[in-house]
């Protein structure tokens, strides 16, 4: 009975062909997890900033103070705090007949750059992937 002999380098060649694809898929999965975490952090920060802004006295609140509070709400994610654009917009009634409710809308935009080689070129044409979070709440009424 003859025993079959397999080429010795076959499994090394198969591994060399499959490894780049496997590495790309695993690192892309980690990037997807990072993107979901960053989006969750953006949503939390914008919501916390809006909650803080609605209870502040109208005379003491400013867009810079709101942006600073939102940056503090990122909970040690320094990359988001330093590289995101925070835009608070206040809406106040213009007169006694205006029925517009006083509100604040905070928008945060961040350009997410994946660390997987080639992923940014595939998804965003070479740039970052824009992440955006927005929150709108009515301002607390002030006693007259």
Chimera marker file (.cmm) of the C-alpha trace (Angstrom):
<marker_set name="trace">
<marker id="1" x="0.000" y="0.000" z="0.000" r="1" g="1" b="0" radius="0.5"/>
<marker id="2" x="1.380" y="3.356" z="-0.992" r="1" g="1" b="0" radius="0.5"/>
<marker id="3" x="1.034" y="6.407" z="1.260" r="1" g="1" b="0" radius="0.5"/>
<marker id="4" x="0.149" y="9.699" z="-0.349" r="1" g="1" b="0" radius="0.5"/>
<marker id="5" x="2.633" y="12.460" z="-0.003" r="1" g="1" b="0" radius="0.5"/>
<marker id="6" x="1.404" y="16.054" z="0.104" r="1" g="1" b="0" radius="0.5"/>
<marker id="7" x="3.539" y="18.973" z="-0.882" r="1" g="1" b="0" radius="0.5"/>
<marker id="8" x="5.148" y="20.399" z="2.254" r="1" g="1" b="0" radius="0.5"/>
<marker id="9" x="4.504" y="24.071" z="1.471" r="1" g="1" b="0" radius="0.5"/>
<marker id="10" x="0.807" y="23.796" z="0.652" r="1" g="1" b="0" radius="0.5"/>
<marker id="11" x="-0.526" y="24.896" z="4.046" r="1" g="1" b="0" radius="0.5"/>
<marker id="12" x="1.946" y="27.787" z="4.211" r="1" g="1" b="0" radius="0.5"/>
<marker id="13" x="0.772" y="29.019" z="0.799" r="1" g="1" b="0" radius="0.5"/>
<marker id="14" x="-2.900" y="28.726" z="1.809" r="1" g="1" b="0" radius="0.5"/>
<marker id="15" x="-2.223" y="30.605" z="5.025" r="1" g="1" b="0" radius="0.5"/>
<marker id="16" x="-0.356" y="33.327" z="3.147" r="1" g="1" b="0" radius="0.5"/>
<marker id="17" x="-3.317" y="33.742" z="0.802" r="1" g="1" b="0" radius="0.5"/>
<marker id="18" x="-5.991" y="33.835" z="3.509" r="1" g="1" b="0" radius="0.5"/>
<marker id="19" x="-4.170" y="35.823" z="6.226" r="1" g="1" b="0" radius="0.5"/>
<marker id="20" x="-4.444" y="39.318" z="4.626" r="1" g="1" b="0" radius="0.5"/>
<marker id="21" x="-8.193" y="38.934" z="4.163" r="1" g="1" b="0" radius="0.5"/>
<marker id="22" x="-8.622" y="37.598" z="7.689" r="1" g="1" b="0" radius="0.5"/>
<marker id="23" x="-6.512" y="40.431" z="9.134" r="1" g="1" b="0" radius="0.5"/>
<marker id="24" x="-8.534" y="43.026" z="7.195" r="1" g="1" b="0" radius="0.5"/>
<marker id="25" x="-11.853" y="41.611" z="8.426" r="1" g="1" b="0" radius="0.5"/>
<marker id="26" x="-10.764" y="41.451" z="12.070" r="1" g="1" b="0" radius="0.5"/>
<marker id="27" x="-9.307" y="44.968" z="12.092" r="1" g="1" b="0" radius="0.5"/>
<marker id="28" x="-12.424" y="46.281" z="10.285" r="1" g="1" b="0" radius="0.5"/>
<marker id="29" x="-14.539" y="44.711" z="13.020" r="1" g="1" b="0" radius="0.5"/>
<marker id="30" x="-12.489" y="46.553" z="15.660" r="1" g="1" b="0" radius="0.5"/>
<marker id="31" x="-12.917" y="49.797" z="13.703" r="1" g="1" b="0" radius="0.5"/>
<marker id="32" x="-16.665" y="49.264" z="13.588" r="1" g="1" b="0" radius="0.5"/>
<marker id="33" x="-16.642" y="48.827" z="17.367" r="1" g="1" b="0" radius="0.5"/>
<marker id="34" x="-14.640" y="52.054" z="17.762" r="1" g="1" b="0" radius="0.5"/>
<marker id="35" x="-17.104" y="53.917" z="15.531" r="1" g="1" b="0" radius="0.5"/>
<marker id="36" x="-20.081" y="52.667" z="17.559" r="1" g="1" b="0" radius="0.5"/>
<marker id="37" x="-18.324" y="53.639" z="20.808" r="1" g="1" b="0" radius="0.5"/>
<marker id="38" x="-17.513" y="57.120" z="19.479" r="1" g="1" b="0" radius="0.5"/>
<marker id="39" x="-21.098" y="57.607" z="18.277" r="1" g="1" b="0" radius="0.5"/>
<marker id="40" x="-22.399" y="56.547" z="21.690" r="1" g="1" b="0" radius="0.5"/>
<marker id="41" x="-19.993" y="58.977" z="23.376" r="1" g="1" b="0" radius="0.5"/>
<marker id="42" x="-21.131" y="61.788" z="21.080" r="1" g="1" b="0" radius="0.5"/>
<marker id="43" x="-24.792" y="61.093" z="21.842" r="1" g="1" b="0" radius="0.5"/>
<marker id="44" x="-24.150" y="60.982" z="25.586" r="1" g="1" b="0" radius="0.5"/>
<marker id="45" x="-22.141" y="64.211" z="25.568" r="1" g="1" b="0" radius="0.5"/>
<marker id="46" x="-24.680" y="66.134" z="23.490" r="1" g="1" b="0" radius="0.5"/>
<marker id="47" x="-27.540" y="64.933" z="25.686" r="1" g="1" b="0" radius="0.5"/>
<marker id="48" x="-25.696" y="65.803" z="28.910" r="1" g="1" b="0" radius="0.5"/>
<marker id="49" x="-24.750" y="69.226" z="27.538" r="1" g="1" b="0" radius="0.5"/>
<marker id="50" x="-28.344" y="69.933" z="26.555" r="1" g="1" b="0" radius="0.5"/>
<marker id="51" x="-29.664" y="68.822" z="29.939" r="1" g="1" b="0" radius="0.5"/>
<marker id="52" x="-27.174" y="71.089" z="31.663" r="1" g="1" b="0" radius="0.5"/>
<marker id="53" x="-28.009" y="74.060" z="29.426" r="1" g="1" b="0" radius="0.5"/>
<marker id="54" x="-31.778" y="73.934" z="29.919" r="1" g="1" b="0" radius="0.5"/>
<marker id="55" x="-31.584" y="74.576" z="33.661" r="1" g="1" b="0" radius="0.5"/>
<marker id="56" x="-29.024" y="77.390" z="33.606" r="1" g="1" b="0" radius="0.5"/>
<marker id="57" x="-30.166" y="80.971" z="34.140" r="1" g="1" b="0" radius="0.5"/>
<marker id="58" x="-30.596" y="82.705" z="30.802" r="1" g="1" b="0" radius="0.5"/>
<marker id="59" x="-28.377" y="85.649" z="31.738" r="1" g="1" b="0" radius="0.5"/>
<marker id="60" x="-25.365" y="83.491" z="32.642" r="1" g="1" b="0" radius="0.5"/>
<marker id="61" x="-25.374" y="80.964" z="29.833" r="1" g="1" b="0" radius="0.5"/>
<marker id="62" x="-23.271" y="81.353" z="26.702" r="1" g="1" b="0" radius="0.5"/>
<marker id="63" x="-22.353" y="79.189" z="23.736" r="1" g="1" b="0" radius="0.5"/>
<marker id="64" x="-18.767" y="78.894" z="25.026" r="1" g="1" b="0" radius="0.5"/>
<marker id="65" x="-19.978" y="77.685" z="28.432" r="1" g="1" b="0" radius="0.5"/>
<marker id="66" x="-22.215" y="75.088" z="26.795" r="1" g="1" b="0" radius="0.5"/>
<marker id="67" x="-19.385" y="73.893" z="24.532" r="1" g="1" b="0" radius="0.5"/>
<marker id="68" x="-17.041" y="73.596" z="27.537" r="1" g="1" b="0" radius="0.5"/>
<marker id="69" x="-19.595" y="71.562" z="29.467" r="1" g="1" b="0" radius="0.5"/>
<marker id="70" x="-20.135" y="69.260" z="26.481" r="1" g="1" b="0" radius="0.5"/>
<marker id="71" x="-16.349" y="68.741" z="26.203" r="1" g="1" b="0" radius="0.5"/>
<marker id="72" x="-16.261" y="67.760" z="29.887" r="1" g="1" b="0" radius="0.5"/>
<marker id="73" x="-19.025" y="65.218" z="29.247" r="1" g="1" b="0" radius="0.5"/>
<marker id="74" x="-16.857" y="63.096" z="26.931" r="1" g="1" b="0" radius="0.5"/>
<marker id="75" x="-15.551" y="61.096" z="29.917" r="1" g="1" b="0" radius="0.5"/>
<marker id="76" x="-11.839" y="60.744" z="29.117" r="1" g="1" b="0" radius="0.5"/>
<marker id="77" x="-12.182" y="60.360" z="25.356" r="1" g="1" b="0" radius="0.5"/>
<marker id="78" x="-9.671" y="63.129" z="24.629" r="1" g="1" b="0" radius="0.5"/>
<marker id="79" x="-9.708" y="62.566" z="20.871" r="1" g="1" b="0" radius="0.5"/>
<marker id="80" x="-13.418" y="63.397" z="20.698" r="1" g="1" b="0" radius="0.5"/>
<marker id="81" x="-13.143" y="66.360" z="23.061" r="1" g="1" b="0" radius="0.5"/>
<marker id="82" x="-10.288" y="67.940" z="21.110" r="1" g="1" b="0" radius="0.5"/>
<marker id="83" x="-11.327" y="67.203" z="17.512" r="1" g="1" b="0" radius="0.5"/>
<marker id="84" x="-15.109" y="67.603" z="17.482" r="1" g="1" b="0" radius="0.5"/>
<marker id="85" x="-17.086" y="70.667" z="16.430" r="1" g="1" b="0" radius="0.5"/>
<marker id="86" x="-19.731" y="71.685" z="18.978" r="1" g="1" b="0" radius="0.5"/>
<marker id="87" x="-22.452" y="74.093" z="17.852" r="1" g="1" b="0" radius="0.5"/>
<marker id="88" x="-25.060" y="75.245" z="20.393" r="1" g="1" b="0" radius="0.5"/>
<marker id="89" x="-28.003" y="77.236" z="19.008" r="1" g="1" b="0" radius="0.5"/>
<marker id="90" x="-30.409" y="79.073" z="21.304" r="1" g="1" b="0" radius="0.5"/>
<marker id="91" x="-33.925" y="79.935" z="20.143" r="1" g="1" b="0" radius="0.5"/>
<marker id="92" x="-35.839" y="82.539" z="22.136" r="1" g="1" b="0" radius="0.5"/>
<marker id="93" x="-39.271" y="84.073" z="21.505" r="1" g="1" b="0" radius="0.5"/>
<marker id="94" x="-38.883" y="87.444" z="19.774" r="1" g="1" b="0" radius="0.5"/>
<marker id="95" x="-41.891" y="89.156" z="21.303" r="1" g="1" b="0" radius="0.5"/>
<marker id="96" x="-45.017" y="88.697" z="23.407" r="1" g="1" b="0" radius="0.5"/>
<marker id="97" x="-47.044" y="87.415" z="20.443" r="1" g="1" b="0" radius="0.5"/>
<marker id="98" x="-44.375" y="84.921" z="19.350" r="1" g="1" b="0" radius="0.5"/>
<marker id="99" x="-45.475" y="81.381" z="20.242" r="1" g="1" b="0" radius="0.5"/>
<marker id="100" x="-42.017" y="79.892" z="19.742" r="1" g="1" b="0" radius="0.5"/>
<marker id="101" x="-40.812" y="78.006" z="22.787" r="1" g="1" b="0" radius="0.5"/>
<marker id="102" x="-37.354" y="78.833" z="24.095" r="1" g="1" b="0" radius="0.5"/>
<marker id="103" x="-35.080" y="75.926" z="23.258" r="1" g="1" b="0" radius="0.5"/>
<marker id="104" x="-31.491" y="74.911" z="22.739" r="1" g="1" b="0" radius="0.5"/>
<marker id="105" x="-30.140" y="72.663" z="20.009" r="1" g="1" b="0" radius="0.5"/>
<marker id="106" x="-26.620" y="71.282" z="20.329" r="1" g="1" b="0" radius="0.5"/>
<marker id="107" x="-24.956" y="69.635" z="17.343" r="1" g="1" b="0" radius="0.5"/>
<marker id="108" x="-21.638" y="67.791" z="17.477" r="1" g="1" b="0" radius="0.5"/>
<marker id="109" x="-19.784" y="66.692" z="14.363" r="1" g="1" b="0" radius="0.5"/>
<marker id="110" x="-16.671" y="64.524" z="14.366" r="1" g="1" b="0" radius="0.5"/>
<marker id="111" x="-14.649" y="63.050" z="11.519" r="1" g="1" b="0" radius="0.5"/>
<marker id="112" x="-13.938" y="59.412" z="12.391" r="1" g="1" b="0" radius="0.5"/>
<marker id="113" x="-10.723" y="58.105" z="10.847" r="1" g="1" b="0" radius="0.5"/>
<marker id="114" x="-10.501" y="54.292" z="10.795" r="1" g="1" b="0" radius="0.5"/>
<marker id="115" x="-7.188" y="52.657" z="11.650" r="1" g="1" b="0" radius="0.5"/>
<marker id="116" x="-7.716" y="49.716" z="9.300" r="1" g="1" b="0" radius="0.5"/>
<marker id="117" x="-5.454" y="50.134" z="6.270" r="1" g="1" b="0" radius="0.5"/>
<marker id="118" x="-7.531" y="51.097" z="3.254" r="1" g="1" b="0" radius="0.5"/>
<marker id="119" x="-10.851" y="51.356" z="5.117" r="1" g="1" b="0" radius="0.5"/>
<marker id="120" x="-11.034" y="55.158" z="4.903" r="1" g="1" b="0" radius="0.5"/>
<marker id="121" x="-10.458" y="54.993" z="1.153" r="1" g="1" b="0" radius="0.5"/>
<marker id="122" x="-13.218" y="52.406" z="0.748" r="1" g="1" b="0" radius="0.5"/>
<marker id="123" x="-15.839" y="54.129" z="2.895" r="1" g="1" b="0" radius="0.5"/>
<marker id="124" x="-15.211" y="57.840" z="2.703" r="1" g="1" b="0" radius="0.5"/>
<marker id="125" x="-13.114" y="58.387" z="-0.386" r="1" g="1" b="0" radius="0.5"/>
<marker id="126" x="-9.900" y="58.832" z="1.595" r="1" g="1" b="0" radius="0.5"/>
<marker id="127" x="-11.192" y="61.205" z="4.280" r="1" g="1" b="0" radius="0.5"/>
<marker id="128" x="-12.824" y="60.595" z="7.612" r="1" g="1" b="0" radius="0.5"/>
<marker id="129" x="-16.315" y="59.269" z="8.148" r="1" g="1" b="0" radius="0.5"/>
<marker id="130" x="-18.545" y="62.072" z="9.495" r="1" g="1" b="0" radius="0.5"/>
<marker id="131" x="-20.345" y="61.279" z="12.752" r="1" g="1" b="0" radius="0.5"/>
<marker id="132" x="-23.062" y="63.690" z="13.885" r="1" g="1" b="0" radius="0.5"/>
<marker id="133" x="-25.141" y="63.872" z="17.050" r="1" g="1" b="0" radius="0.5"/>
<marker id="134" x="-27.864" y="66.397" z="17.806" r="1" g="1" b="0" radius="0.5"/>
<marker id="135" x="-30.117" y="67.116" z="20.763" r="1" g="1" b="0" radius="0.5"/>
<marker id="136" x="-32.908" y="69.674" z="21.195" r="1" g="1" b="0" radius="0.5"/>
<marker id="137" x="-34.637" y="70.477" z="24.479" r="1" g="1" b="0" radius="0.5"/>
<marker id="138" x="-36.911" y="73.245" z="25.719" r="1" g="1" b="0" radius="0.5"/>
<marker id="139" x="-35.377" y="75.714" z="28.136" r="1" g="1" b="0" radius="0.5"/>
<marker id="140" x="-36.780" y="75.750" z="31.658" r="1" g="1" b="0" radius="0.5"/>
<marker id="141" x="-39.304" y="78.546" z="32.111" r="1" g="1" b="0" radius="0.5"/>
<marker id="142" x="-38.139" y="81.396" z="34.298" r="1" g="1" b="0" radius="0.5"/>
<marker id="143" x="-40.529" y="82.964" z="36.821" r="1" g="1" b="0" radius="0.5"/>
<marker id="144" x="-41.571" y="86.475" z="35.823" r="1" g="1" b="0" radius="0.5"/>
<link id1="1" id2="2" r="1" g="1" b="0" radius="0.2"/>
<link id1="2" id2="3" r="1" g="1" b="0" radius="0.2"/>
<link id1="3" id2="4" r="1" g="1" b="0" radius="0.2"/>
<link id1="4" id2="5" r="1" g="1" b="0" radius="0.2"/>
<link id1="5" id2="6" r="1" g="1" b="0" radius="0.2"/>
<link id1="6" id2="7" r="1" g="1" b="0" radius="0.2"/>
<link id1="7" id2="8" r="1" g="1" b="0" radius="0.2"/>
<link id1="8" id2="9" r="1" g="1" b="0" radius="0.2"/>
<link id1="9" id2="10" r="1" g="1" b="0" radius="0.2"/>
<link id1="10" id2="11" r="1" g="1" b="0" radius="0.2"/>
<link id1="11" id2="12" r="1" g="1" b="0" radius="0.2"/>
<link id1="12" id2="13" r="1" g="1" b="0" radius="0.2"/>
<link id1="13" id2="14" r="1" g="1" b="0" radius="0.2"/>
<link id1="14" id2="15" r="1" g="1" b="0" radius="0.2"/>
<link id1="15" id2="16" r="1" g="1" b="0" radius="0.2"/>
<link id1="16" id2="17" r="1" g="1" b="0" radius="0.2"/>
<link id1="17" id2="18" r="1" g="1" b="0" radius="0.2"/>
<link id1="18" id2="19" r="1" g="1" b="0" radius="0.2"/>
<link id1="19" id2="20" r="1" g="1" b="0" radius="0.2"/>
<link id1="20" id2="21" r="1" g="1" b="0" radius="0.2"/>
<link id1="21" id2="22" r="1" g="1" b="0" radius="0.2"/>
<link id1="22" id2="23" r="1" g="1" b="0" radius="0.2"/>
<link id1="23" id2="24" r="1" g="1" b="0" radius="0.2"/>
<link id1="24" id2="25" r="1" g="1" b="0" radius="0.2"/>
<link id1="25" id2="26" r="1" g="1" b="0" radius="0.2"/>
<link id1="26" id2="27" r="1" g="1" b="0" radius="0.2"/>
<link id1="27" id2="28" r="1" g="1" b="0" radius="0.2"/>
<link id1="28" id2="29" r="1" g="1" b="0" radius="0.2"/>
<link id1="29" id2="30" r="1" g="1" b="0" radius="0.2"/>
<link id1="30" id2="31" r="1" g="1" b="0" radius="0.2"/>
<link id1="31" id2="32" r="1" g="1" b="0" radius="0.2"/>
<link id1="32" id2="33" r="1" g="1" b="0" radius="0.2"/>
<link id1="33" id2="34" r="1" g="1" b="0" radius="0.2"/>
<link id1="34" id2="35" r="1" g="1" b="0" radius="0.2"/>
<link id1="35" id2="36" r="1" g="1" b="0" radius="0.2"/>
<link id1="36" id2="37" r="1" g="1" b="0" radius="0.2"/>
<link id1="37" id2="38" r="1" g="1" b="0" radius="0.2"/>
<link id1="38" id2="39" r="1" g="1" b="0" radius="0.2"/>
<link id1="39" id2="40" r="1" g="1" b="0" radius="0.2"/>
<link id1="40" id2="41" r="1" g="1" b="0" radius="0.2"/>
<link id1="41" id2="42" r="1" g="1" b="0" radius="0.2"/>
<link id1="42" id2="43" r="1" g="1" b="0" radius="0.2"/>
<link id1="43" id2="44" r="1" g="1" b="0" radius="0.2"/>
<link id1="44" id2="45" r="1" g="1" b="0" radius="0.2"/>
<link id1="45" id2="46" r="1" g="1" b="0" radius="0.2"/>
<link id1="46" id2="47" r="1" g="1" b="0" radius="0.2"/>
<link id1="47" id2="48" r="1" g="1" b="0" radius="0.2"/>
<link id1="48" id2="49" r="1" g="1" b="0" radius="0.2"/>
<link id1="49" id2="50" r="1" g="1" b="0" radius="0.2"/>
<link id1="50" id2="51" r="1" g="1" b="0" radius="0.2"/>
<link id1="51" id2="52" r="1" g="1" b="0" radius="0.2"/>
<link id1="52" id2="53" r="1" g="1" b="0" radius="0.2"/>
<link id1="53" id2="54" r="1" g="1" b="0" radius="0.2"/>
<link id1="54" id2="55" r="1" g="1" b="0" radius="0.2"/>
<link id1="55" id2="56" r="1" g="1" b="0" radius="0.2"/>
<link id1="56" id2="57" r="1" g="1" b="0" radius="0.2"/>
<link id1="57" id2="58" r="1" g="1" b="0" radius="0.2"/>
<link id1="58" id2="59" r="1" g="1" b="0" radius="0.2"/>
<link id1="59" id2="60" r="1" g="1" b="0" radius="0.2"/>
<link id1="60" id2="61" r="1" g="1" b="0" radius="0.2"/>
<link id1="61" id2="62" r="1" g="1" b="0" radius="0.2"/>
<link id1="62" id2="63" r="1" g="1" b="0" radius="0.2"/>
<link id1="63" id2="64" r="1" g="1" b="0" radius="0.2"/>
<link id1="64" id2="65" r="1" g="1" b="0" radius="0.2"/>
<link id1="65" id2="66" r="1" g="1" b="0" radius="0.2"/>
<link id1="66" id2="67" r="1" g="1" b="0" radius="0.2"/>
<link id1="67" id2="68" r="1" g="1" b="0" radius="0.2"/>
<link id1="68" id2="69" r="1" g="1" b="0" radius="0.2"/>
<link id1="69" id2="70" r="1" g="1" b="0" radius="0.2"/>
<link id1="70" id2="71" r="1" g="1" b="0" radius="0.2"/>
<link id1="71" id2="72" r="1" g="1" b="0" radius="0.2"/>
<link id1="72" id2="73" r="1" g="1" b="0" radius="0.2"/>
<link id1="73" id2="74" r="1" g="1" b="0" radius="0.2"/>
<link id1="74" id2="75" r="1" g="1" b="0" radius="0.2"/>
<link id1="75" id2="76" r="1" g="1" b="0" radius="0.2"/>
<link id1="76" id2="77" r="1" g="1" b="0" radius="0.2"/>
<link id1="77" id2="78" r="1" g="1" b="0" radius="0.2"/>
<link id1="78" id2="79" r="1" g="1" b="0" radius="0.2"/>
<link id1="79" id2="80" r="1" g="1" b="0" radius="0.2"/>
<link id1="80" id2="81" r="1" g="1" b="0" radius="0.2"/>
<link id1="81" id2="82" r="1" g="1" b="0" radius="0.2"/>
<link id1="82" id2="83" r="1" g="1" b="0" radius="0.2"/>
<link id1="83" id2="84" r="1" g="1" b="0" radius="0.2"/>
<link id1="84" id2="85" r="1" g="1" b="0" radius="0.2"/>
<link id1="85" id2="86" r="1" g="1" b="0" radius="0.2"/>
<link id1="86" id2="87" r="1" g="1" b="0" radius="0.2"/>
<link id1="87" id2="88" r="1" g="1" b="0" radius="0.2"/>
<link id1="88" id2="89" r="1" g="1" b="0" radius="0.2"/>
<link id1="89" id2="90" r="1" g="1" b="0" radius="0.2"/>
<link id1="90" id2="91" r="1" g="1" b="0" radius="0.2"/>
<link id1="91" id2="92" r="1" g="1" b="0" radius="0.2"/>
<link id1="92" id2="93" r="1" g="1" b="0" radius="0.2"/>
<link id1="93" id2="94" r="1" g="1" b="0" radius="0.2"/>
<link id1="94" id2="95" r="1" g="1" b="0" radius="0.2"/>
<link id1="95" id2="96" r="1" g="1" b="0" radius="0.2"/>
<link id1="96" id2="97" r="1" g="1" b="0" radius="0.2"/>
<link id1="97" id2="98" r="1" g="1" b="0" radius="0.2"/>
<link id1="98" id2="99" r="1" g="1" b="0" radius="0.2"/>
<link id1="99" id2="100" r="1" g="1" b="0" radius="0.2"/>
<link id1="100" id2="101" r="1" g="1" b="0" radius="0.2"/>
<link id1="101" id2="102" r="1" g="1" b="0" radius="0.2"/>
<link id1="102" id2="103" r="1" g="1" b="0" radius="0.2"/>
<link id1="103" id2="104" r="1" g="1" b="0" radius="0.2"/>
<link id1="104" id2="105" r="1" g="1" b="0" radius="0.2"/>
<link id1="105" id2="106" r="1" g="1" b="0" radius="0.2"/>
<link id1="106" id2="107" r="1" g="1" b="0" radius="0.2"/>
<link id1="107" id2="108" r="1" g="1" b="0" radius="0.2"/>
<link id1="108" id2="109" r="1" g="1" b="0" radius="0.2"/>
<link id1="109" id2="110" r="1" g="1" b="0" radius="0.2"/>
<link id1="110" id2="111" r="1" g="1" b="0" radius="0.2"/>
<link id1="111" id2="112" r="1" g="1" b="0" radius="0.2"/>
<link id1="112" id2="113" r="1" g="1" b="0" radius="0.2"/>
<link id1="113" id2="114" r="1" g="1" b="0" radius="0.2"/>
<link id1="114" id2="115" r="1" g="1" b="0" radius="0.2"/>
<link id1="115" id2="116" r="1" g="1" b="0" radius="0.2"/>
<link id1="116" id2="117" r="1" g="1" b="0" radius="0.2"/>
<link id1="117" id2="118" r="1" g="1" b="0" radius="0.2"/>
<link id1="118" id2="119" r="1" g="1" b="0" radius="0.2"/>
<link id1="119" id2="120" r="1" g="1" b="0" radius="0.2"/>
<link id1="120" id2="121" r="1" g="1" b="0" radius="0.2"/>
<link id1="121" id2="122" r="1" g="1" b="0" radius="0.2"/>
<link id1="122" id2="123" r="1" g="1" b="0" radius="0.2"/>
<link id1="123" id2="124" r="1" g="1" b="0" radius="0.2"/>
<link id1="124" id2="125" r="1" g="1" b="0" radius="0.2"/>
<link id1="125" id2="126" r="1" g="1" b="0" radius="0.2"/>
<link id1="126" id2="127" r="1" g="1" b="0" radius="0.2"/>
<link id1="127" id2="128" r="1" g="1" b="0" radius="0.2"/>
<link id1="128" id2="129" r="1" g="1" b="0" radius="0.2"/>
<link id1="129" id2="130" r="1" g="1" b="0" radius="0.2"/>
<link id1="130" id2="131" r="1" g="1" b="0" radius="0.2"/>
<link id1="131" id2="132" r="1" g="1" b="0" radius="0.2"/>
<link id1="132" id2="133" r="1" g="1" b="0" radius="0.2"/>
<link id1="133" id2="134" r="1" g="1" b="0" radius="0.2"/>
<link id1="134" id2="135" r="1" g="1" b="0" radius="0.2"/>
<link id1="135" id2="136" r="1" g="1" b="0" radius="0.2"/>
<link id1="136" id2="137" r="1" g="1" b="0" radius="0.2"/>
<link id1="137" id2="138" r="1" g="1" b="0" radius="0.2"/>
<link id1="138" id2="139" r="1" g="1" b="0" radius="0.2"/>
<link id1="139" id2="140" r="1" g="1" b="0" radius="0.2"/>
<link id1="140" id2="141" r="1" g="1" b="0" radius="0.2"/>
<link id1="141" id2="142" r="1" g="1" b="0" radius="0.2"/>
<link id1="142" id2="143" r="1" g="1" b="0" radius="0.2"/>
<link id1="143" id2="144" r="1" g="1" b="0" radius="0.2"/>
</marker_set>
